Amino acid sequence: MLLHLPNVLTPEQVAETRRLLESVEWIDGKITAGYQSARAKNNQQIPEHHPVARQVGELILQALGQNPLFIAAALPRHVFPPLFNRYSAGHSFGTHVDNAIRQVPGTPMRIRTDLSATLFFAEPQEYDGGELTVEDTYGVQEVKLPAGHMILYPATSLHHVKPVTRGARLCAFFWIQSMVRDDMRRSMLFDLDVGLQRLNRDHPDHPSSVQLTGVYHNLIRQWAEV
């Protein structure tokens, strides 16, 4: 499932984030790439331990913790601390698949990367190129979202970032270990959750609501790892 999450950050949060990110020194993005990805990766990143990266990362995690759409779709167990990249003229990232396991820097904690996320900080008209291109079960999807919006997609997907030819593409990227490992099961739970919300909104006293809510939670019991 490939899902667009609008307005994860407010315009004010995006503006403050950009001010902070543009104040730091960027380094070669290959530092966080695996062997295969490093051969295709050409961008810049902020060092993972930089205070600004931690500050903005905390802001993003707090926003996601209050985002019902993210929680319903990801069913998050662990979220990797957000990283930050910049693609300016000539930068790109060739086709690759994300590493299956990521170790949280400075800790013994490892996260299985079930889902990948990209949160955009630059408006689409600020740069040419830079589309995130994801190969999913419905074909090739190109993603270039407004500032403050986020895309969520299976980390098993082949994907790449097209070359930027003008301006700069500025994003956060990170991974989620879900309580439900299987993408198809997560998608079914998400559809059921969204349908229940619509039923409760349109028919708040409908007797099917309680029964279907029971089905949802019993499926969680069957499939979740906690």
PyMOL commands that place a pseudoatom at each C-alpha (Angstrom):
pseudoatom trace, name=CA, resn=MET, resi=1, chain=A, elem=C, hetatm=0, pos=[0.000, 0.000, 0.000]
pseudoatom trace, name=CA, resn=LEU, resi=2, chain=A, elem=C, hetatm=0, pos=[1.279, 3.419, -1.009]
pseudoatom trace, name=CA, resn=LEU, resi=3, chain=A, elem=C, hetatm=0, pos=[-0.393, 6.161, 1.039]
pseudoatom trace, name=CA, resn=HIS, resi=4, chain=A, elem=C, hetatm=0, pos=[-0.243, 9.965, 0.876]
pseudoatom trace, name=CA, resn=LEU, resi=5, chain=A, elem=C, hetatm=0, pos=[-0.504, 11.593, 4.334]
pseudoatom trace, name=CA, resn=PRO, resi=6, chain=A, elem=C, hetatm=0, pos=[-1.349, 15.297, 3.958]
pseudoatom trace, name=CA, resn=ASN, resi=7, chain=A, elem=C, hetatm=0, pos=[-0.338, 18.028, 6.410]
pseudoatom trace, name=CA, resn=VAL, resi=8, chain=A, elem=C, hetatm=0, pos=[1.806, 15.933, 8.726]
pseudoatom trace, name=CA, resn=LEU, resi=9, chain=A, elem=C, hetatm=0, pos=[3.482, 19.237, 9.650]
pseudoatom trace, name=CA, resn=THR, resi=10, chain=A, elem=C, hetatm=0, pos=[1.849, 22.666, 9.665]
pseudoatom trace, name=CA, resn=PRO, resi=11, chain=A, elem=C, hetatm=0, pos=[3.187, 25.465, 7.427]
pseudoatom trace, name=CA, resn=GLU, resi=12, chain=A, elem=C, hetatm=0, pos=[4.701, 27.088, 10.524]
pseudoatom trace, name=CA, resn=GLN, resi=13, chain=A, elem=C, hetatm=0, pos=[6.482, 23.862, 11.465]
pseudoatom trace, name=CA, resn=VAL, resi=14, chain=A, elem=C, hetatm=0, pos=[7.753, 23.450, 7.909]
pseudoatom trace, name=CA, resn=ALA, resi=15, chain=A, elem=C, hetatm=0, pos=[9.126, 27.017, 7.879]
pseudoatom trace, name=CA, resn=GLU, resi=16, chain=A, elem=C, hetatm=0, pos=[10.924, 26.543, 11.207]
pseudoatom trace, name=CA, resn=THR, resi=17, chain=A, elem=C, hetatm=0, pos=[12.261, 23.165, 10.118]
pseudoatom trace, name=CA, resn=ARG, resi=18, chain=A, elem=C, hetatm=0, pos=[13.667, 24.612, 6.906]
pseudoatom trace, name=CA, resn=ARG, resi=19, chain=A, elem=C, hetatm=0, pos=[15.329, 27.443, 8.813]
pseudoatom trace, name=CA, resn=LEU, resi=20, chain=A, elem=C, hetatm=0, pos=[17.036, 24.903, 11.070]
pseudoatom trace, name=CA, resn=LEU, resi=21, chain=A, elem=C, hetatm=0, pos=[18.043, 22.501, 8.298]
pseudoatom trace, name=CA, resn=GLU, resi=22, chain=A, elem=C, hetatm=0, pos=[19.492, 25.258, 6.139]
pseudoatom trace, name=CA, resn=SER, resi=23, chain=A, elem=C, hetatm=0, pos=[21.697, 26.419, 9.034]
pseudoatom trace, name=CA, resn=VAL, resi=24, chain=A, elem=C, hetatm=0, pos=[23.758, 23.206, 9.233]
pseudoatom trace, name=CA, resn=GLU, resi=25, chain=A, elem=C, hetatm=0, pos=[26.600, 21.722, 7.189]
pseudoatom trace, name=CA, resn=TRP, resi=26, chain=A, elem=C, hetatm=0, pos=[25.574, 18.826, 4.942]
pseudoatom trace, name=CA, resn=ILE, resi=27, chain=A, elem=C, hetatm=0, pos=[27.732, 15.750, 4.200]
pseudoatom trace, name=CA, resn=ASP, resi=28, chain=A, elem=C, hetatm=0, pos=[27.872, 13.002, 1.564]
pseudoatom trace, name=CA, resn=GLY, resi=29, chain=A, elem=C, hetatm=0, pos=[24.697, 10.895, 1.774]
pseudoatom trace, name=CA, resn=LYS, resi=30, chain=A, elem=C, hetatm=0, pos=[26.554, 7.635, 1.160]
pseudoatom trace, name=CA, resn=ILE, resi=31, chain=A, elem=C, hetatm=0, pos=[27.365, 7.552, 4.884]
pseudoatom trace, name=CA, resn=THR, resi=32, chain=A, elem=C, hetatm=0, pos=[24.025, 5.847, 5.680]
pseudoatom trace, name=CA, resn=ALA, resi=33, chain=A, elem=C, hetatm=0, pos=[23.807, 3.664, 2.559]
pseudoatom trace, name=CA, resn=GLY, resi=34, chain=A, elem=C, hetatm=0, pos=[24.375, -0.066, 2.408]
pseudoatom trace, name=CA, resn=TYR, resi=35, chain=A, elem=C, hetatm=0, pos=[26.869, -1.566, -0.041]
pseudoatom trace, name=CA, resn=GLN, resi=36, chain=A, elem=C, hetatm=0, pos=[24.420, -1.838, -2.931]
pseudoatom trace, name=CA, resn=SER, resi=37, chain=A, elem=C, hetatm=0, pos=[22.712, 1.527, -2.285]
pseudoatom trace, name=CA, resn=ALA, resi=38, chain=A, elem=C, hetatm=0, pos=[26.001, 3.424, -1.992]
pseudoatom trace, name=CA, resn=ARG, resi=39, chain=A, elem=C, hetatm=0, pos=[26.742, 2.678, -5.640]
pseudoatom trace, name=CA, resn=ALA, resi=40, chain=A, elem=C, hetatm=0, pos=[23.516, 4.422, -6.698]
pseudoatom trace, name=CA, resn=LYS, resi=41, chain=A, elem=C, hetatm=0, pos=[23.295, 7.203, -4.125]
pseudoatom trace, name=CA, resn=ASN, resi=42, chain=A, elem=C, hetatm=0, pos=[24.280, 10.789, -4.926]
pseudoatom trace, name=CA, resn=ASN, resi=43, chain=A, elem=C, hetatm=0, pos=[22.889, 13.309, -2.441]
pseudoatom trace, name=CA, resn=GLN, resi=44, chain=A, elem=C, hetatm=0, pos=[23.663, 15.094, 0.821]
pseudoatom trace, name=CA, resn=GLN, resi=45, chain=A, elem=C, hetatm=0, pos=[22.588, 14.404, 4.390]
pseudoatom trace, name=CA, resn=ILE, resi=46, chain=A, elem=C, hetatm=0, pos=[22.822, 15.891, 7.860]
pseudoatom trace, name=CA, resn=PRO, resi=47, chain=A, elem=C, hetatm=0, pos=[24.946, 13.810, 10.271]
pseudoatom trace, name=CA, resn=GLU, resi=48, chain=A, elem=C, hetatm=0, pos=[22.677, 11.517, 12.267]
pseudoatom trace, name=CA, resn=HIS, resi=49, chain=A, elem=C, hetatm=0, pos=[23.890, 12.792, 15.659]
pseudoatom trace, name=CA, resn=HIS, resi=50, chain=A, elem=C, hetatm=0, pos=[23.629, 16.487, 14.796]
pseudoatom trace, name=CA, resn=PRO, resi=51, chain=A, elem=C, hetatm=0, pos=[21.504, 18.395, 17.363]
pseudoatom trace, name=CA, resn=VAL, resi=52, chain=A, elem=C, hetatm=0, pos=[19.322, 19.852, 14.586]
pseudoatom trace, name=CA, resn=ALA, resi=53, chain=A, elem=C, hetatm=0, pos=[18.616, 16.375, 13.202]
pseudoatom trace, name=CA, resn=ARG, resi=54, chain=A, elem=C, hetatm=0, pos=[17.550, 15.237, 16.653]
pseudoatom trace, name=CA, resn=GLN, resi=55, chain=A, elem=C, hetatm=0, pos=[15.436, 18.342, 17.281]
pseudoatom trace, name=CA, resn=VAL, resi=56, chain=A, elem=C, hetatm=0, pos=[13.565, 18.149, 13.977]
pseudoatom trace, name=CA, resn=GLY, resi=57, chain=A, elem=C, hetatm=0, pos=[13.316, 14.372, 14.261]
pseudoatom trace, name=CA, resn=GLU, resi=58, chain=A, elem=C, hetatm=0, pos=[11.550, 14.707, 17.611]
pseudoatom trace, name=CA, resn=LEU, resi=59, chain=A, elem=C, hetatm=0, pos=[9.130, 17.208, 16.087]
pseudoatom trace, name=CA, resn=ILE, resi=60, chain=A, elem=C, hetatm=0, pos=[8.268, 14.738, 13.322]
pseudoatom trace, name=CA, resn=LEU, resi=61, chain=A, elem=C, hetatm=0, pos=[7.810, 11.820, 15.729]
pseudoatom trace, name=CA, resn=GLN, resi=62, chain=A, elem=C, hetatm=0, pos=[5.521, 13.892, 17.943]
pseudoatom trace, name=CA, resn=ALA, resi=63, chain=A, elem=C, hetatm=0, pos=[3.425, 14.896, 14.925]
pseudoatom trace, name=CA, resn=LEU, resi=64, chain=A, elem=C, hetatm=0, pos=[3.142, 11.293, 13.740]
pseudoatom trace, name=CA, resn=GLY, resi=65, chain=A, elem=C, hetatm=0, pos=[2.118, 10.143, 17.212]
pseudoatom trace, name=CA, resn=GLN, resi=66, chain=A, elem=C, hetatm=0, pos=[-0.900, 12.451, 16.922]
pseudoatom trace, name=CA, resn=ASN, resi=67, chain=A, elem=C, hetatm=0, pos=[-1.752, 11.544, 13.317]
pseudoatom trace, name=CA, resn=PRO, resi=68, chain=A, elem=C, hetatm=0, pos=[-4.645, 9.035, 13.159]
pseudoatom trace, name=CA, resn=LEU, resi=69, chain=A, elem=C, hetatm=0, pos=[-4.088, 8.246, 9.481]
pseudoatom trace, name=CA, resn=PHE, resi=70, chain=A, elem=C, hetatm=0, pos=[-0.439, 7.314, 10.083]
pseudoatom trace, name=CA, resn=ILE, resi=71, chain=A, elem=C, hetatm=0, pos=[-1.292, 5.155, 13.087]
pseudoatom trace, name=CA, resn=ALA, resi=72, chain=A, elem=C, hetatm=0, pos=[-4.107, 3.381, 11.234]
pseudoatom trace, name=CA, resn=ALA, resi=73, chain=A, elem=C, hetatm=0, pos=[-1.944, 2.674, 8.181]
pseudoatom trace, name=CA, resn=ALA, resi=74, chain=A, elem=C, hetatm=0, pos=[1.390, 1.847, 9.812]
pseudoatom trace, name=CA, resn=LEU, resi=75, chain=A, elem=C, hetatm=0, pos=[0.296, 0.288, 13.121]
pseudoatom trace, name=CA, resn=PRO, resi=76, chain=A, elem=C, hetatm=0, pos=[3.759, 1.339, 14.324]
pseudoatom trace, name=CA, resn=ARG, resi=77, chain=A, elem=C, hetatm=0, pos=[5.768, -0.663, 16.815]
pseudoatom trace, name=CA, resn=HIS, resi=78, chain=A, elem=C, hetatm=0, pos=[9.054, 1.209, 16.354]
pseudoatom trace, name=CA, resn=VAL, resi=79, chain=A, elem=C, hetatm=0, pos=[9.973, 4.264, 14.262]
pseudoatom trace, name=CA, resn=PHE, resi=80, chain=A, elem=C, hetatm=0, pos=[13.570, 4.865, 13.208]
pseudoatom trace, name=CA, resn=PRO, resi=81, chain=A, elem=C, hetatm=0, pos=[14.781, 8.383, 14.114]
pseudoatom trace, name=CA, resn=PRO, resi=82, chain=A, elem=C, hetatm=0, pos=[14.249, 10.534, 10.991]
pseudoatom trace, name=CA, resn=LEU, resi=83, chain=A, elem=C, hetatm=0, pos=[17.182, 11.302, 8.712]
pseudoatom trace, name=CA, resn=PHE, resi=84, chain=A, elem=C, hetatm=0, pos=[17.402, 14.277, 6.353]
pseudoatom trace, name=CA, resn=ASN, resi=85, chain=A, elem=C, hetatm=0, pos=[18.575, 14.511, 2.752]
pseudoatom trace, name=CA, resn=ARG, resi=86, chain=A, elem=C, hetatm=0, pos=[19.019, 17.190, 0.122]
pseudoatom trace, name=CA, resn=TYR, resi=87, chain=A, elem=C, hetatm=0, pos=[19.143, 16.751, -3.627]
pseudoatom trace, name=CA, resn=SER, resi=88, chain=A, elem=C, hetatm=0, pos=[20.378, 19.736, -5.616]
pseudoatom trace, name=CA, resn=ALA, resi=89, chain=A, elem=C, hetatm=0, pos=[21.256, 20.020, -9.310]
pseudoatom trace, name=CA, resn=GLY, resi=90, chain=A, elem=C, hetatm=0, pos=[22.761, 16.765, -10.570]
pseudoatom trace, name=CA, resn=HIS, resi=91, chain=A, elem=C, hetatm=0, pos=[21.839, 14.687, -7.511]
pseudoatom trace, name=CA, resn=SER, resi=92, chain=A, elem=C, hetatm=0, pos=[19.825, 11.474, -7.813]
pseudoatom trace, name=CA, resn=PHE, resi=93, chain=A, elem=C, hetatm=0, pos=[19.423, 8.042, -6.213]
pseudoatom trace, name=CA, resn=GLY, resi=94, chain=A, elem=C, hetatm=0, pos=[19.284, 5.033, -8.515]
pseudoatom trace, name=CA, resn=THR, resi=95, chain=A, elem=C, hetatm=0, pos=[16.948, 2.071, -8.166]
pseudoatom trace, name=CA, resn=HIS, resi=96, chain=A, elem=C, hetatm=0, pos=[17.418, 0.210, -4.886]
pseudoatom trace, name=CA, resn=VAL, resi=97, chain=A, elem=C, hetatm=0, pos=[15.598, -1.522, -2.047]
pseudoatom trace, name=CA, resn=ASP, resi=98, chain=A, elem=C, hetatm=0, pos=[16.030, -0.404, 1.558]
pseudoatom trace, name=CA, resn=ASN, resi=99, chain=A, elem=C, hetatm=0, pos=[18.009, -2.511, 4.034]
pseudoatom trace, name=CA, resn=ALA, resi=100, chain=A, elem=C, hetatm=0, pos=[15.799, -5.005, 5.879]
pseudoatom trace, name=CA, resn=ILE, resi=101, chain=A, elem=C, hetatm=0, pos=[17.269, -4.176, 9.308]
pseudoatom trace, name=CA, resn=ARG, resi=102, chain=A, elem=C, hetatm=0, pos=[18.512, -0.816, 10.608]
pseudoatom trace, name=CA, resn=GLN, resi=103, chain=A, elem=C, hetatm=0, pos=[20.329, -0.299, 13.882]
pseudoatom trace, name=CA, resn=VAL, resi=104, chain=A, elem=C, hetatm=0, pos=[19.407, 2.862, 15.772]
pseudoatom trace, name=CA, resn=PRO, resi=105, chain=A, elem=C, hetatm=0, pos=[22.676, 4.815, 16.080]
pseudoatom trace, name=CA, resn=GLY, resi=106, chain=A, elem=C, hetatm=0, pos=[24.247, 4.728, 19.532]
pseudoatom trace, name=CA, resn=THR, resi=107, chain=A, elem=C, hetatm=0, pos=[21.956, 1.951, 20.783]
pseudoatom trace, name=CA, resn=PRO, resi=108, chain=A, elem=C, hetatm=0, pos=[21.744, -1.860, 20.522]
pseudoatom trace, name=CA, resn=MET, resi=109, chain=A, elem=C, hetatm=0, pos=[18.206, -1.516, 19.141]
pseudoatom trace, name=CA, resn=ARG, resi=110, chain=A, elem=C, hetatm=0, pos=[17.469, -2.927, 15.684]
pseudoatom trace, name=CA, resn=ILE, resi=111, chain=A, elem=C, hetatm=0, pos=[14.377, -2.123, 13.626]
pseudoatom trace, name=CA, resn=ARG, resi=112, chain=A, elem=C, hetatm=0, pos=[12.904, -4.277, 10.883]
pseudoatom trace, name=CA, resn=THR, resi=113, chain=A, elem=C, hetatm=0, pos=[12.036, -1.921, 8.041]
pseudoatom trace, name=CA, resn=ASP, resi=114, chain=A, elem=C, hetatm=0, pos=[8.476, -2.844, 7.093]
pseudoatom trace, name=CA, resn=LEU, resi=115, chain=A, elem=C, hetatm=0, pos=[7.564, 0.630, 5.814]
pseudoatom trace, name=CA, resn=SER, resi=116, chain=A, elem=C, hetatm=0, pos=[9.508, 3.516, 4.323]
pseudoatom trace, name=CA, resn=ALA, resi=117, chain=A, elem=C, hetatm=0, pos=[8.463, 7.151, 4.730]
pseudoatom trace, name=CA, resn=THR, resi=118, chain=A, elem=C, hetatm=0, pos=[9.477, 10.373, 2.992]
pseudoatom trace, name=CA, resn=LEU, resi=119, chain=A, elem=C, hetatm=0, pos=[8.347, 13.747, 4.359]
pseudoatom trace, name=CA, resn=PHE, resi=120, chain=A, elem=C, hetatm=0, pos=[8.754, 16.720, 2.006]
pseudoatom trace, name=CA, resn=PHE, resi=121, chain=A, elem=C, hetatm=0, pos=[9.956, 20.189, 3.094]
pseudoatom trace, name=CA, resn=ALA, resi=122, chain=A, elem=C, hetatm=0, pos=[10.281, 21.951, -0.285]
pseudoatom trace, name=CA, resn=GLU, resi=123, chain=A, elem=C, hetatm=0, pos=[7.310, 22.859, -2.454]
pseudoatom trace, name=CA, resn=PRO, resi=124, chain=A, elem=C, hetatm=0, pos=[7.145, 21.027, -5.819]
pseudoatom trace, name=CA, resn=GLN, resi=125, chain=A, elem=C, hetatm=0, pos=[7.587, 24.262, -7.800]
pseudoatom trace, name=CA, resn=GLU, resi=126, chain=A, elem=C, hetatm=0, pos=[10.878, 25.003, -6.027]
pseudoatom trace, name=CA, resn=TYR, resi=127, chain=A, elem=C, hetatm=0, pos=[12.759, 22.286, -7.922]
pseudoatom trace, name=CA, resn=ASP, resi=128, chain=A, elem=C, hetatm=0, pos=[12.632, 20.324, -11.157]
pseudoatom trace, name=CA, resn=GLY, resi=129, chain=A, elem=C, hetatm=0, pos=[12.928, 16.544, -11.130]
pseudoatom trace, name=CA, resn=GLY, resi=130, chain=A, elem=C, hetatm=0, pos=[13.436, 14.750, -7.825]
pseudoatom trace, name=CA, resn=GLU, resi=131, chain=A, elem=C, hetatm=0, pos=[10.330, 12.553, -8.075]
pseudoatom trace, name=CA, resn=LEU, resi=132, chain=A, elem=C, hetatm=0, pos=[10.340, 9.571, -5.718]
pseudoatom trace, name=CA, resn=THR, resi=133, chain=A, elem=C, hetatm=0, pos=[9.493, 6.688, -8.041]
pseudoatom trace, name=CA, resn=VAL, resi=134, chain=A, elem=C, hetatm=0, pos=[8.123, 3.554, -6.379]
pseudoatom trace, name=CA, resn=GLU, resi=135, chain=A, elem=C, hetatm=0, pos=[7.450, 0.229, -8.095]
pseudoatom trace, name=CA, resn=ASP, resi=136, chain=A, elem=C, hetatm=0, pos=[4.434, -1.317, -6.345]
pseudoatom trace, name=CA, resn=THR, resi=137, chain=A, elem=C, hetatm=0, pos=[1.788, -3.927, -7.194]
pseudoatom trace, name=CA, resn=TYR, resi=138, chain=A, elem=C, hetatm=0, pos=[-0.171, -1.324, -9.170]
pseudoatom trace, name=CA, resn=GLY, resi=139, chain=A, elem=C, hetatm=0, pos=[2.763, -0.284, -11.355]
pseudoatom trace, name=CA, resn=VAL, resi=140, chain=A, elem=C, hetatm=0, pos=[5.256, 2.575, -11.154]
pseudoatom trace, name=CA, resn=GLN, resi=141, chain=A, elem=C, hetatm=0, pos=[4.129, 5.506, -8.983]
pseudoatom trace, name=CA, resn=GLU, resi=142, chain=A, elem=C, hetatm=0, pos=[5.828, 8.931, -9.090]
pseudoatom trace, name=CA, resn=VAL, resi=143, chain=A, elem=C, hetatm=0, pos=[5.591, 11.036, -5.943]
pseudoatom trace, name=CA, resn=LYS, resi=144, chain=A, elem=C, hetatm=0, pos=[6.348, 14.740, -5.498]
pseudoatom trace, name=CA, resn=LEU, resi=145, chain=A, elem=C, hetatm=0, pos=[4.309, 16.213, -2.654]
pseudoatom trace, name=CA, resn=PRO, resi=146, chain=A, elem=C, hetatm=0, pos=[3.715, 19.648, -1.117]
pseudoatom trace, name=CA, resn=ALA, resi=147, chain=A, elem=C, hetatm=0, pos=[5.804, 20.708, 1.868]
pseudoatom trace, name=CA, resn=GLY, resi=148, chain=A, elem=C, hetatm=0, pos=[4.593, 19.113, 5.088]
pseudoatom trace, name=CA, resn=HIS, resi=149, chain=A, elem=C, hetatm=0, pos=[3.083, 16.095, 3.292]
pseudoatom trace, name=CA, resn=MET, resi=150, chain=A, elem=C, hetatm=0, pos=[4.419, 12.536, 3.584]
pseudoatom trace, name=CA, resn=ILE, resi=151, chain=A, elem=C, hetatm=0, pos=[4.374, 9.343, 1.532]
pseudoatom trace, name=CA, resn=LEU, resi=152, chain=A, elem=C, hetatm=0, pos=[4.285, 5.921, 3.213]
pseudoatom trace, name=CA, resn=TYR, resi=153, chain=A, elem=C, hetatm=0, pos=[5.070, 2.760, 1.238]
pseudoatom trace, name=CA, resn=PRO, resi=154, chain=A, elem=C, hetatm=0, pos=[6.339, -0.817, 1.734]
pseudoatom trace, name=CA, resn=ALA, resi=155, chain=A, elem=C, hetatm=0, pos=[10.090, -0.918, 2.309]
pseudoatom trace, name=CA, resn=THR, resi=156, chain=A, elem=C, hetatm=0, pos=[10.218, -4.016, 0.119]
pseudoatom trace, name=CA, resn=SER, resi=157, chain=A, elem=C, hetatm=0, pos=[9.495, -1.848, -2.939]
pseudoatom trace, name=CA, resn=LEU, resi=158, chain=A, elem=C, hetatm=0, pos=[12.111, -1.020, -5.536]
pseudoatom trace, name=CA, resn=HIS, resi=159, chain=A, elem=C, hetatm=0, pos=[12.362, 2.772, -5.719]
pseudoatom trace, name=CA, resn=HIS, resi=160, chain=A, elem=C, hetatm=0, pos=[14.564, 5.619, -6.891]
pseudoatom trace, name=CA, resn=VAL, resi=161, chain=A, elem=C, hetatm=0, pos=[14.781, 9.418, -6.885]
pseudoatom trace, name=CA, resn=LYS, resi=162, chain=A, elem=C, hetatm=0, pos=[14.937, 11.037, -10.306]
pseudoatom trace, name=CA, resn=PRO, resi=163, chain=A, elem=C, hetatm=0, pos=[17.733, 13.558, -10.969]
pseudoatom trace, name=CA, resn=VAL, resi=164, chain=A, elem=C, hetatm=0, pos=[17.145, 17.090, -9.735]
pseudoatom trace, name=CA, resn=THR, resi=165, chain=A, elem=C, hetatm=0, pos=[17.890, 19.586, -12.500]
pseudoatom trace, name=CA, resn=ARG, resi=166, chain=A, elem=C, hetatm=0, pos=[16.956, 22.874, -10.765]
pseudoatom trace, name=CA, resn=GLY, resi=167, chain=A, elem=C, hetatm=0, pos=[16.620, 24.003, -7.170]
pseudoatom trace, name=CA, resn=ALA, resi=168, chain=A, elem=C, hetatm=0, pos=[16.833, 21.675, -4.181]
pseudoatom trace, name=CA, resn=ARG, resi=169, chain=A, elem=C, hetatm=0, pos=[14.666, 18.826, -2.924]
pseudoatom trace, name=CA, resn=LEU, resi=170, chain=A, elem=C, hetatm=0, pos=[14.670, 18.720, 0.896]
pseudoatom trace, name=CA, resn=CYS, resi=171, chain=A, elem=C, hetatm=0, pos=[13.147, 15.786, 2.783]
pseudoatom trace, name=CA, resn=ALA, resi=172, chain=A, elem=C, hetatm=0, pos=[13.143, 13.647, 5.891]
pseudoatom trace, name=CA, resn=PHE, resi=173, chain=A, elem=C, hetatm=0, pos=[13.221, 9.888, 5.426]
pseudoatom trace, name=CA, resn=PHE, resi=174, chain=A, elem=C, hetatm=0, pos=[12.883, 7.038, 7.890]
pseudoatom trace, name=CA, resn=TRP, resi=175, chain=A, elem=C, hetatm=0, pos=[11.485, 3.560, 8.445]
pseudoatom trace, name=CA, resn=ILE, resi=176, chain=A, elem=C, hetatm=0, pos=[8.783, 1.943, 10.543]
pseudoatom trace, name=CA, resn=GLN, resi=177, chain=A, elem=C, hetatm=0, pos=[8.580, -1.509, 12.073]
pseudoatom trace, name=CA, resn=SER, resi=178, chain=A, elem=C, hetatm=0, pos=[4.886, -2.312, 12.159]
pseudoatom trace, name=CA, resn=MET, resi=179, chain=A, elem=C, hetatm=0, pos=[3.092, -4.494, 14.678]
pseudoatom trace, name=CA, resn=VAL, resi=180, chain=A, elem=C, hetatm=0, pos=[1.759, -6.296, 11.578]
pseudoatom trace, name=CA, resn=ARG, resi=181, chain=A, elem=C, hetatm=0, pos=[4.626, -7.376, 9.360]
pseudoatom trace, name=CA, resn=ASP, resi=182, chain=A, elem=C, hetatm=0, pos=[2.648, -8.392, 6.249]
pseudoatom trace, name=CA, resn=ASP, resi=183, chain=A, elem=C, hetatm=0, pos=[1.714, -5.538, 3.892]
pseudoatom trace, name=CA, resn=MET, resi=184, chain=A, elem=C, hetatm=0, pos=[-1.492, -7.206, 2.660]
pseudoatom trace, name=CA, resn=ARG, resi=185, chain=A, elem=C, hetatm=0, pos=[-2.725, -7.723, 6.216]
pseudoatom trace, name=CA, resn=ARG, resi=186, chain=A, elem=C, hetatm=0, pos=[-1.879, -4.120, 7.120]
pseudoatom trace, name=CA, resn=SER, resi=187, chain=A, elem=C, hetatm=0, pos=[-3.795, -2.949, 4.049]
pseudoatom trace, name=CA, resn=MET, resi=188, chain=A, elem=C, hetatm=0, pos=[-6.869, -4.984, 4.982]
pseudoatom trace, name=CA, resn=LEU, resi=189, chain=A, elem=C, hetatm=0, pos=[-6.781, -3.671, 8.551]
pseudoatom trace, name=CA, resn=PHE, resi=190, chain=A, elem=C, hetatm=0, pos=[-6.442, -0.121, 7.262]
pseudoatom trace, name=CA, resn=ASP, resi=191, chain=A, elem=C, hetatm=0, pos=[-9.414, -0.523, 4.915]
pseudoatom trace, name=CA, resn=LEU, resi=192, chain=A, elem=C, hetatm=0, pos=[-11.480, -2.002, 7.728]
pseudoatom trace, name=CA, resn=ASP, resi=193, chain=A, elem=C, hetatm=0, pos=[-10.486, 0.805, 10.097]
pseudoatom trace, name=CA, resn=VAL, resi=194, chain=A, elem=C, hetatm=0, pos=[-11.344, 3.506, 7.541]
pseudoatom trace, name=CA, resn=GLY, resi=195, chain=A, elem=C, hetatm=0, pos=[-14.661, 1.802, 6.767]
pseudoatom trace, name=CA, resn=LEU, resi=196, chain=A, elem=C, hetatm=0, pos=[-15.517, 1.636, 10.467]
pseudoatom trace, name=CA, resn=GLN, resi=197, chain=A, elem=C, hetatm=0, pos=[-14.753, 5.314, 10.917]
pseudoatom trace, name=CA, resn=ARG, resi=198, chain=A, elem=C, hetatm=0, pos=[-17.035, 6.154, 7.996]
pseudoatom trace, name=CA, resn=LEU, resi=199, chain=A, elem=C, hetatm=0, pos=[-19.802, 3.914, 9.364]
pseudoatom trace, name=CA, resn=ASN, resi=200, chain=A, elem=C, hetatm=0, pos=[-19.545, 5.510, 12.813]
pseudoatom trace, name=CA, resn=ARG, resi=201, chain=A, elem=C, hetatm=0, pos=[-19.655, 8.971, 11.258]
pseudoatom trace, name=CA, resn=ASP, resi=202, chain=A, elem=C, hetatm=0, pos=[-22.606, 8.346, 8.938]
pseudoatom trace, name=CA, resn=HIS, resi=203, chain=A, elem=C, hetatm=0, pos=[-24.561, 5.896, 11.124]
pseudoatom trace, name=CA, resn=PRO, resi=204, chain=A, elem=C, hetatm=0, pos=[-23.333, 6.357, 14.720]
pseudoatom trace, name=CA, resn=ASP, resi=205, chain=A, elem=C, hetatm=0, pos=[-25.835, 3.911, 16.239]
pseudoatom trace, name=CA, resn=HIS, resi=206, chain=A, elem=C, hetatm=0, pos=[-25.646, 1.179, 13.619]
pseudoatom trace, name=CA, resn=PRO, resi=207, chain=A, elem=C, hetatm=0, pos=[-25.496, -2.253, 15.344]
pseudoatom trace, name=CA, resn=SER, resi=208, chain=A, elem=C, hetatm=0, pos=[-22.900, -3.538, 12.865]
pseudoatom trace, name=CA, resn=SER, resi=209, chain=A, elem=C, hetatm=0, pos=[-20.354, -1.079, 14.231]
pseudoatom trace, name=CA, resn=VAL, resi=210, chain=A, elem=C, hetatm=0, pos=[-19.694, -3.033, 17.419]
pseudoatom trace, name=CA, resn=GLN, resi=211, chain=A, elem=C, hetatm=0, pos=[-19.505, -6.344, 15.557]
pseudoatom trace, name=CA, resn=LEU, resi=212, chain=A, elem=C, hetatm=0, pos=[-17.079, -5.036, 12.937]
pseudoatom trace, name=CA, resn=THR, resi=213, chain=A, elem=C, hetatm=0, pos=[-14.957, -3.352, 15.608]
pseudoatom trace, name=CA, resn=GLY, resi=214, chain=A, elem=C, hetatm=0, pos=[-14.712, -6.755, 17.269]
pseudoatom trace, name=CA, resn=VAL, resi=215, chain=A, elem=C, hetatm=0, pos=[-13.550, -8.302, 13.989]
pseudoatom trace, name=CA, resn=TYR, resi=216, chain=A, elem=C, hetatm=0, pos=[-10.890, -5.581, 13.628]
pseudoatom trace, name=CA, resn=HIS, resi=217, chain=A, elem=C, hetatm=0, pos=[-9.467, -6.119, 17.106]
pseudoatom trace, name=CA, resn=ASN, resi=218, chain=A, elem=C, hetatm=0, pos=[-9.584, -9.902, 16.822]
pseudoatom trace, name=CA, resn=LEU, resi=219, chain=A, elem=C, hetatm=0, pos=[-7.559, -9.683, 13.612]
pseudoatom trace, name=CA, resn=ILE, resi=220, chain=A, elem=C, hetatm=0, pos=[-5.051, -7.481, 15.428]
pseudoatom trace, name=CA, resn=ARG, resi=221, chain=A, elem=C, hetatm=0, pos=[-4.815, -10.168, 18.126]
pseudoatom trace, name=CA, resn=GLN, resi=222, chain=A, elem=C, hetatm=0, pos=[-4.139, -12.778, 15.458]
pseudoatom trace, name=CA, resn=TRP, resi=223, chain=A, elem=C, hetatm=0, pos=[-1.520, -10.859, 13.524]
pseudoatom trace, name=CA, resn=ALA, resi=224, chain=A, elem=C, hetatm=0, pos=[0.185, -8.319, 15.795]
pseudoatom trace, name=CA, resn=GLU, resi=225, chain=A, elem=C, hetatm=0, pos=[3.669, -8.598, 17.294]
pseudoatom trace, name=CA, resn=VAL, resi=226, chain=A, elem=C, hetatm=0, pos=[3.975, -6.513, 20.448]
for i in range(1, 226): cmd.bond("trace and resi %d" % i, "trace and resi %d" % (i + 1))
show_as sticks, trace
zoom trace
